[in-house]
Amino acid sequence: MQALYAQLLVGLINGSFYALLSLGLAVIFGMLNIINFAHGALYMMGAFCAYFLLNVAGIGYWPALIIAPIVVGIFGMILERTMLQWLAGLDHLYGLLLTFGIALIVQGVFQNYFGSSGLPYAIPDELKGGMNLGFMFLPIYRGWVVVFSLVVCIATWYLIEKTRLGANLRAATENPTLVRAFGINVPRMITLTYGLGVGLAALAGVLSAPINQVRPLMGADLIIVVFAVVVIGGMGSIMGSIITGFALGVIEGLTKYFYPEASNTVVFVLMVLVLLVKPTGLTGRAA
Amino acid sequence: MKHRISALLLGTALALAAGGALAQDKNVKIGVLTDNSGLYSDLGGAGSTLAAQMAIEDSGLAAKGWKIDLVSADHQNKPDIGTTVARQWIDVEKVDIFVDVLNSGVALAVNNLVKEKNAIMINTGAATSDLTNAQCSPNTIHWVYDTYMLANSTGQALVKAGGDTWYFLTADYAFGHALERDTAAVVVKSGGKVIGTVRHPLNSSDFSSFLLQAQASKAKIIGMANAGGDTTNTIKQAAEFGIVSGGQKLAGLLLFINDVHSLGLKVAQGLNFTETFYWDLNDGTRAFSKRFSERMKNKAMPSMVQAGVYSGLIHYFKTIDAMGGNPHDGVKVVAKMKEAPTDDPLFGKGTIRADGRKLHPAYLFEVKKPSESKGPWDYYKLVGTTPADQAFRPLSESACPLVKK
């Protein structure tokens, strides 16, 4: 029983990464209608950004949590301005192919220079060590990841669903022409939204740097699962993707305990089941 | 049209005649089949292609009228892709010899194909000891290391040091299974006990669930029967969950210098594991490694897989040069390679056994403390050497049909 609690908690930790990443994807898809396949590569760039900040500029983990998402977010906005914006209104497939190509190029470039084994990034001193919860030894850093990503997820949801800015955004997706008539700069808003989604990916990258090796392929390995999360949660649904992210982390954790060999398939089995029963995803609305 | 065909026929006839007259064909094509983009690409990958290139240059065969071609491909750690490439290489590109071929799953698949087509494989990357046991082939030489040797050296040393209860964390494919099986056998034989095992999918990024299970088992040793990125992530996350500080010991059953480099000494210090090559062993290894690292994009020192590519090809080149030409007959060349002793600056003097096993000493290393290291890549302390004749599975235990008993 104790072991089960431990697995649930570990699942929740992994779920926080799924939630952060799928949230970014959902924001981008919901607002821009782009299936952002470059998300994994941008997550990886966030981790590398933290690594460079530390090893080149001597800037530690805490500032990196803010700087890396901004730097990578700006990179994302440049992508949007120079390439993605021309695909607006076209079939989803174009955006998917373009971002997939970008992901391959970015990963290839990083792999060329840094190899595949990755680079070390230590846990910040303040979050080192762990505490004994009775049923498991919880590394403090992992606890921090869960709490912090939960806060970020809820803040993002609040920003989009409950604030005036979010309302404008949602209106701009619904009917860009009309919103423009109100004097709102829609293209700039879309660029900023893409930047926000990308920044969330980079933030997840910084969070994961001390846990995983900082590797060029760290995102590629994760992105497929994250896409499954988004599909299960319902494309474009913000709350849906947050909840499914955490839930799938837990389900995956349990699989690792009961039948570890299936742990990297279970998410896809679930995806198939959900699509068969409810093609729009758990919280998605019918198109 | 008719004209063309007859011209073509004439050309073919001439070429055939010329081929007959020129009995000494001095063309060789080498194929480096490896992981160029995935989790093992630092161990083999571009470094293996570079090692092959250096072997070609150092062999001096070009000056003797040989024409040596080199091709390389990425098998993406998928046996089906590996065999498709290999088949095309043999049938269309006329590749004579395969080197590297890391990943046991791919290696076993290519092993069958190479035998069927009578080509040659010098395997320097795959770990499974089946390549020279039940699956042995007259066309294959297993050059650098295998799971039996790793188990024998690292496993025995750890049980002797008091680590008598083991829990395995195993990569769920041919390699992990072989390494777990061979190590478990050594543990039991040395008086230890295996109390559990958990198998994780290849290329996992999070190991915390598996580590918690290992932790709960209370085994003294957690044997990591995985490799590459899987191992480095396991080690890093084990530190996080306080596994080593809780008194359990991690055993890296297969670690490479690139893994240690990527972990950093702070995390990796104190780990024991076995390799058959280290760049700082002697003058010969140092000279080669310096030349190698200068030509590598990230200035990495060679892994034992890459060193094996060089060493294996040097012996191959010596053999075909002594034969006076390339017969394009895998069984024939491999038989000749087994007859002659091997000698190169990287692995020293050695021999190749009837079952295709290349013999050389195995070294038990310990990773240095950060304070003991003089700089990048100065990572290992030699703590023990198993002589060549004891390092690998004895022929008396072999299930290989090529071994006459």
Interface residues (C-beta under 8 A of the other chain):
Chain A: Q2 A3 A6 Q7 V10 G11 I13 N14 Q111 N112 Y113 F114 G115 S116 S117 G118 L119 P120 A122 I123 G129 G130 M136 F137 P139 Y141 R142 I211 N212 Q213 R215 L217 M218 D221 L222 G253 K256 Y257 P260 E261 S263 N264
Chain B: S37 G38 L39 Y40 S41 D42 G45 D172 V198 R199 H200 P201 N203 S204 S205 D206 S208 S209 F210 L212 Q213 Q215 A216 G228 G229 T232 N233 K236 Q237 E240 F241 G242 G246 N258 D259 H261 S262 L263 G264 K266 V267 K297 N298 A300
